[in-house]
């Protein structure tokens, strides 16, 4: 072999070695800089599930469904909705009012141990759960509806003794939430809905009881504490009350921000005339639909109903036609308790109409949202 050929062969070998080293270097760099795929939190997984289910329709929810009904209370395995349609609600609501006091029962006399038991059971059967909190007034000692003092939120934020008391209250809320776990030890994903109906003035955190800045400070205080405690299974819902005249400017004044809100809700009851209810709810959902789309958020009717349902055709004649126009995730009726109820049982006059609501293709109860049905 000539010297020229030897030189050419060596050059080729050197070139291949350089290319090999370069490829190894690029591979090592890629491995060093590649970030591991971050597993989604429980709240993020729940949000994905709700958005997916919304493509099928809207879920039905009921507050305190397994605790009592129109003619019964505290009997395990009972439910007015189950008795009426043979299925559980897709969504069940529970309330923590009283947990802040260290009480064994909530403000509606439901034992917290029973809340834990039923909440975990509903999650286990494939349902979705939501929690509200009606804490007592930390200044007056009254209940959540005690609005005699207009400085409560300000004192939570600025008065050292009230701030310390509220810190204990938040700790008790957090401690209870940490006990809501599945059999494998993972936290139950929860729609968490504090400080609701804040645009009204019947709770001590309401519109006339604190400034917009104070309300946002209250929201941030609770959220920052619970998030700091590692409760990443909470899907935070901002839920003002039926307004009828929302503008973006007004809505944003107490809106905590897109980074703090995962679900936009509204509480909407028919307290007055049917005409007023339809007009106000339609106006609000027109606004919320646009606002939610612009801010990439799902939305729901987080509380709703018609007390004692005196209209036997209300569900499909008045209510459902409104819901059908909007891509809501769910609507939740408030509780059934003897003389004040917001959903029918089999004997209530609107029972047959509610069955028609249940049978509609776009209304989702538990069986239709269970994993094997999706």
C-alpha positions in Angstrom: 0.0 0.0 0.0 1.4 3.4 -1.0 2.1 6.2 1.5 -0.7 8.2 -0.1 -3.2 5.4 0.5 -2.0 5.0 4.2 -2.5 8.7 4.8 -6.0 8.5 3.2 -7.0 5.5 5.3 -5.8 7.3 8.5 -7.7 10.4 7.6 -10.9 8.4 7.1 -10.4 6.7 10.5 -9.8 10.0 12.2 -12.9 11.5 10.6 -15.1 8.6 11.7 -13.7 8.9 15.3 -14.4 12.6 15.3 -18.0 12.0 14.1 -18.5 9.3 16.7 -17.2 11.5 19.5 -19.4 14.3 18.3 -22.5 12.1 18.3 -21.7 10.8 21.8 -21.2 14.3 23.0 -24.6 15.4 21.5 -26.3 12.3 23.1 -24.7 13.1 26.5 -25.8 16.7 26.3 -29.3 15.7 25.4 -29.5 13.3 28.3 -28.1 15.9 30.6 -30.6 18.6 29.5 -33.7 16.4 29.0 -36.2 17.1 31.8 -38.1 14.2 33.3 -41.8 14.1 32.5 -43.6 15.7 35.4 -46.5 13.6 36.7 -49.8 15.5 36.8 -51.2 16.4 40.2 -54.5 15.0 41.4 -56.2 18.4 40.7 -54.8 18.4 37.1 -56.0 14.8 36.5 -59.4 15.8 37.8 -59.5 18.8 35.6 -58.6 16.7 32.5 -61.3 14.2 33.4 -64.0 16.9 33.8 -63.0 18.6 30.4 -63.2 15.2 28.7 -66.6 14.3 30.3 -68.0 17.7 29.3 -67.8 16.6 25.7 -70.5 14.0 26.6 -72.8 16.4 28.5 -73.1 17.9 31.9 -72.9 16.0 35.2 -75.6 16.1 37.9 -74.6 16.9 41.4 -76.3 16.9 44.8 -75.2 18.3 48.2 -75.2 15.9 51.2 -76.8 13.2 49.1 -76.1 10.2 51.3 -76.9 11.7 54.6 -80.6 12.6 54.6 -83.6 13.2 52.3 -87.2 14.4 52.3 -88.4 11.5 54.6 -85.3 10.0 56.1 -81.9 10.8 57.7 -78.6 9.0 58.6 -79.5 5.7 57.0 -76.5 4.3 55.3 -76.9 3.3 51.7 -79.9 5.6 51.1 -80.2 8.5 48.6 -83.2 10.3 47.3 -81.6 10.4 43.8 -80.7 6.7 43.9 -84.3 5.9 45.0 -85.7 8.0 42.2 -83.6 7.1 39.2 -81.6 4.0 40.3 -78.3 5.9 40.1 -76.2 8.1 42.3 -75.4 11.7 41.3 -72.1 12.0 39.4 -71.0 14.8 41.8 -71.5 14.9 45.5 -71.0 18.0 47.6 -69.9 18.2 51.3 -69.3 21.1 53.7 -66.6 21.6 56.3 -68.3 24.3 58.4 -67.4 23.6 62.0 -64.1 21.8 61.3 -62.4 25.1 62.2 -63.8 24.9 65.8 -62.6 21.3 66.3 -66.2 20.1 66.3 -67.1 16.5 65.6 -70.0 17.5 63.4 -70.4 20.1 60.7 -72.8 23.0 60.8 -75.6 20.7 59.4 -74.9 18.1 62.2 -73.1 15.7 59.8 -70.2 13.9 61.6 -66.9 14.6 59.9 -66.0 10.9 60.1 -69.2 10.2 58.1 -68.2 12.9 55.6 -64.8 11.3 55.2 -66.4 7.9 54.8 -69.0 8.9 52.2 -66.6 11.2 50.3 -64.0 8.4 49.9 -66.8 5.9 49.0 -68.1 8.2 46.2 -64.6 8.7 44.8 -64.1 4.9 44.9 -67.2 4.2 42.9 -66.0 6.6 40.2 -67.8 9.8 41.3 -66.5 13.3 41.7 -66.6 15.3 45.0 -66.7 18.9 45.9 -66.1 20.6 49.2 -67.4 24.0 50.4 -66.5 25.7 53.8 -68.8 27.9 55.8 -66.6 28.9 58.7 -67.8 30.7 61.8 -67.2 34.4 62.2 -63.7 34.6 63.9 -64.4 38.0 65.4 -68.0 37.8 66.7 -68.2 34.0 67.3 -71.3 33.9 65.2 -71.9 31.7 62.2 -70.9 32.4 58.6 -74.1 34.5 58.1 -73.2 36.8 61.0 -72.5 40.1 59.1 -72.8 42.5 62.1 -69.1 43.3 62.0 -67.7 44.8 58.7 -64.0 44.3 59.7 -63.7 40.5 59.9 -61.7 40.0 56.8 -59.5 43.0 57.5 -58.8 41.7 61.0 -57.9 38.2 59.6 -55.3 39.9 57.5 -54.1 42.6 60.0 -55.1 41.9 63.6 -52.5 39.6 65.2 -54.8 37.8 67.5 -57.5 37.2 64.8 -54.8 36.2 62.3 -53.4 33.6 64.8 -56.9 32.2 65.4 -57.5 31.9 61.6 -54.2 30.2 61.2 -55.4 27.5 63.6 -58.6 27.3 61.6 -56.7 26.8 58.4 -54.6 24.1 60.1 -57.7 22.2 61.1 -59.1 22.4 57.5 -55.7 21.2 56.1 -55.4 18.4 58.6 -58.9 17.1 57.7 -58.3 17.4 53.9 -55.1 15.3 54.3 -57.1 12.4 55.6 -59.2 12.1 52.4 -57.2 9.3 50.8 -57.8 6.4 48.5 -57.0 2.8 49.5 -53.6 3.1 47.9 -52.8 6.2 50.0 -53.1 8.8 47.2 -55.2 11.9 47.9 -58.8 12.0 46.6 -59.0 14.8 44.0 -61.4 17.5 45.2 -63.2 20.5 43.7 -62.6 23.0 46.5 -65.0 26.0 46.6 -64.3 28.4 49.5 -65.6 32.0 49.9 -68.5 31.4 47.5 -71.3 33.9 46.7 -68.9 36.7 47.7 -70.7 39.2 45.5 -73.6 39.0 47.9 -73.5 40.3 51.4 -75.0 37.5 53.5 -71.6 36.0 54.5 -68.9 37.8 56.5 -66.6 37.7 53.4 -69.3 39.3 51.2 -69.3 42.3 48.9 -70.3 44.9 51.6 -68.3 43.3 54.4 -64.8 43.7 52.9 -63.0 45.5 50.1 -62.0 43.8 46.8 -58.4 43.8 48.0 -59.3 42.3 51.4 -61.3 39.6 49.7 -58.4 38.7 47.5 -56.1 38.7 50.5 -58.4 36.2 52.2 -58.5 34.0 49.2 -54.7 34.0 48.8 -54.1 33.4 52.5 -56.1 30.2 52.5 -54.9 29.0 49.1 -51.2 29.7 49.9 -51.5 27.9 53.2 -53.2 24.7 51.8 -50.9 24.7 48.8 -47.9 25.0 51.0 -49.1 22.0 53.0 -48.8 19.9 49.8 -52.5 19.7 49.0 -52.1 19.6 45.2 -55.2 17.5 44.9 -57.5 20.6 45.3 -59.1 22.0 42.2 -59.9 25.6 43.2 -63.3 26.9 42.1 -64.2 30.6 42.2 -68.0 30.7 42.5 -69.9 34.1 42.9 -73.6 34.3 43.1 -76.2 34.8 40.3 -75.9 38.4 39.3 -77.7 39.1 36.0 -75.5 41.9 34.9 -71.9 40.8 34.9 -69.3 42.9 33.1 -65.7 41.8 32.7 -64.6 44.9 34.8 -66.9 44.0 37.7 -66.2 40.3 37.5 -62.4 40.8 37.6 -62.5 42.9 40.7 -62.7 39.8 43.0 -61.4 37.2 40.6 -58.3 35.8 42.1 -56.5 35.3 38.8 -56.0 32.5 36.3 -53.1 31.1 38.1 -55.2 30.7 41.2 -58.5 29.5 39.7 -59.1 26.2 37.9 -62.9 26.2 37.6 -65.3 29.1 37.3 -68.5 28.5 39.0 -71.7 30.3 39.8 -74.4 29.7 42.4 -77.8 30.3 40.9 -81.2 29.7 42.6 -84.7 30.6 41.5 -85.9 32.7 44.5 -88.2 35.0 42.5 -90.2 34.7 39.3 -89.4 32.2 36.6 -89.0 35.1 34.1 -86.4 36.8 36.3 -84.5 33.6 36.9 -84.3 32.7 33.2 -83.3 36.2 32.2 -80.6 36.5 34.9 -79.2 33.1 34.5 -79.1 33.3 30.7 -77.3 36.7 30.9 -74.7 35.3 33.4 -74.0 32.2 31.5 -73.6 34.2 28.3 -70.9 36.2 30.1 -69.3 33.3 31.9 -69.1 31.2 28.7 -67.2 34.0 26.9 -65.0 34.8 30.0 -64.2 31.1 30.6 -63.3 30.5 26.9 -61.1 33.6 26.8 -59.2 32.4 29.9 -59.2 28.7 29.1 -61.3 27.6 32.1 -64.2 25.2 32.4 -67.3 26.4 34.2 -70.2 24.9 36.2 -73.3 25.8 38.2 -71.7 25.0 41.5 -75.0 25.4 43.5 -78.5 25.7 42.0 -82.1 24.8 42.4 -85.6 25.8 43.2 -86.6 25.4 46.8 -89.2 22.6 47.3 -89.7 22.6 43.5 -93.4 23.7 43.4 -93.5 23.5 39.6 -93.9 19.8 38.4 -92.3 20.6 35.0 -89.5 22.9 36.2 -86.6 20.6 35.4 -87.3 20.1 31.6 -89.4 23.1 30.9 -87.4 25.9 32.7 -84.0 24.7 33.8 -82.7 22.2 31.2 -83.3 24.4 28.1 -81.0 27.0 29.7 -78.3 24.4 30.5 -78.4 22.9 27.0 -77.2 26.2 25.5 -73.9 26.2 27.4 -70.9 23.8 27.8 -71.1 23.5 31.6 -69.3 20.7 33.4 -71.9 20.1 36.0 -74.7 21.5 38.1 -75.2 20.8 41.8 -78.5 20.9 43.6 -78.4 21.9 47.3 -79.3 19.5 50.0 -82.6 17.7 50.7 -83.6 18.1 54.3 -87.2 17.5 55.3 -89.0 20.8 54.8 -86.3 22.5 52.7 -85.1 20.5 49.7 -83.8 21.2 46.1 -84.1 17.8 44.4 -87.1 15.4 44.3 -87.6 12.0 45.9 -89.9 9.4 44.3 -93.0 11.0 45.8 -92.3 14.6 45.1 -94.4 16.3 42.5 -91.6 16.9 40.0 -90.3 13.4 40.2 -91.5 12.3 36.8 -90.0 15.4 35.2 -86.7 14.8 36.9 -86.7 11.3 35.5 -87.0 12.9 32.0 -84.0 15.0 32.9 -82.1 11.8 34.0 -83.0 10.0 30.7 -81.7 12.8 28.5 -78.5 11.8 26.6 -76.5 14.8 27.7 -77.2 14.6 31.5 -74.6 12.5 33.2 -75.1 10.6 36.5 -72.6 8.2 38.2 -73.0 5.2 35.8 -72.2 7.4 32.8 -69.0 8.8 34.2 -67.5 5.7 35.7 -64.1 4.8 34.0 -65.6 1.8 32.1 -68.3 4.0 30.6 -66.0 6.8 29.4 
